[in-house]
Structures are given as structure tokens and as C-alpha cells.
């Protein structure tokens, strides 16, 4: 559901360090969790940086084995197999992740919902769709969706999906969570600095080898080659939801691939949502939610959350922002 945004470019300096202690910057790109991951590590030697990248990859792979709904041996797949049958005992890590996901569902009034995986795929975004699904098909497609039917038993650490055939999936926060876990591992090892970029779900720590903060360059939506504002990411994260590549046009109307799990209909009126916060997991989930909630409701929610900001670009390329974002619109 996430794409590297058109309007948000990440600029990394890999110049030599002007401080007394010398650092090197090593960046590697690879495919993990079915997506592109860019891992950048700042360390005292290339050998050390490579070892830290290997450790970050191992941690991301470990997370995938827990949350993947494609791996039949994962805890998530076990939960889905037993939907409507029995509760499944899970690790405290997965239980806590599901618990946080439900809390986000509650504050977004269901715009974010990990049970969206139960939705029948009546919308096609592969170029084959010529007609919109019927109202009946759309209504039927969301019959098994609903976070309130995810029942948690904290004492026994069990998860039960109330409806038979119901499923959960972590496509809307899994990569952000994996990035956070890789960052946490690096911090525990006292790695000087780095960036974990999971296809646009990005988290940073420390400073560049130059001693400068990591910087996000925000380009003008009317001319993506021009940057009109720079924003530092200081121990922070960003995630973007966008509809630049995956959509379908029916009767001259553009339908986004981001579907409202409450209605079954594609969201409208927004090109991209970028959320800034400490946690990539939270950014990931809220970017999807704000896209679905719409400009006014979504920004109002973000303004109520501590240390969280948002920039929204509507379908006319007009920019909207939360209270803490300080730049003038182009």
C-alpha cells in the first residue's frame, strides 16, 4: 500500500566527517518482505557497517516470519486458519502489535483496520478492470471485515477472529514495524547512526557522517524537480501513502487502490499523505488512515496526537498540513 512518494525526496549526504572521529557511510538496497529496503549505516569502518546491515536484515527477516500472512508457518497464518474456530496463543510481541493496531482502529473510527485482509478483491488495479463492481458486490466484499471481531485475551496471550473466514494482515504497518525493530536493534548495539527505509516507511537515528541531521527535501508538487522546503528528521520517522502508480480509471473517474475497509469503496480526493512521528509503525498506519479519513478529519486527528505531524497533497496538488509543520505553501 506504500509507494516512495513523488513529492518527498530523501537526501543523504555521504561526505567525510569533519569531527575528530572519522565515520564511514555504507548503504545497501535489497528486497525484504516483498518490498525494497534501503539500509544506511554510519559506523567507524566499512566492515563494522556491513556487519550492522547484516544484523538489521536478520531482524527484519525475523519479524517477517512472525507477521507474514503468506508464510503458512507464521503465527499470523495460524490465527487466520483458526478464525471462527478457536483462539490461538501467540508471542507477546505479536499480541502487543495487534493490540496497538486495534487502538489505532479505535482512534481512526475503523479507517485503519488489520482485518482488511478479509476483504474480497472486487476492485482490480492490474489494468484488466473495465467496470466498477456492483453495490451488492462491494457490500458483500467487506462482510468479514471489522476490528471489533478481533478478540484478545491478554491473560492467556490469545487472539481469536470471531468470524469464520476472517483474516488479519499487516500490509499497512508491517514494514514500519520491521523498520522500528531494526532501528531498536541498532540502538541497542550503540551503532552511531543510520536510516532504515522500507519502501518509503523510513526511520532514522543519530546524525550523518558529517555531523548533520538527516534531511527530507520536500519538492514542489507543481515541479517535482524543485525543493521548496527542507525538514530535518532527528531521531524520527516518516511514512507516505500515495496513489501515483496503483489506481484504475472508470468512466473518466480515478479510483485509488487504497480502499476504505468500512465501506469497500476506494478513497478519493487525495494524492499523497506523509506522516511524521517517532515510530515508523505509527506513521505507516496513520498515513493509510488519513488517506481514507480525508483531509479535514485526518488532519484534525493528527493535530490531537503528540509529536505527530502530517502533510497532505490533494488530487489538485494543493498542500495541507498539521499545526506543527512550518513552511509556506508554494
Secondary structure, DSSP 8 states (H G I E B T S, - for coil): -B---SSEEEE-------SSS--EEEEEEEEETTEEEEEEEEESSHHHHHHHHHHHHHHHHHHHHHH-SS-TTSHHHHHHHTTTT--EE--HHHHHHHHHHHHHHHHTTTSS-GGGGGS---S--SS---S---HHHHHHHTTT--GGGEEEETTTTEEEESSTT-----TTTHHHHHHHHHHHHHHHTT--EEEEEETTEEEEES--TTS--EEEEEEETTEEEEEEEEEEESS-EEEEEE-SSSEEEETTEEEES-B-TTTS-B--SEEEEEEEES-HHHHHHHHHHHHHH-HHHHHHHHHTSTT-EEEEEETT--EEE-TT------
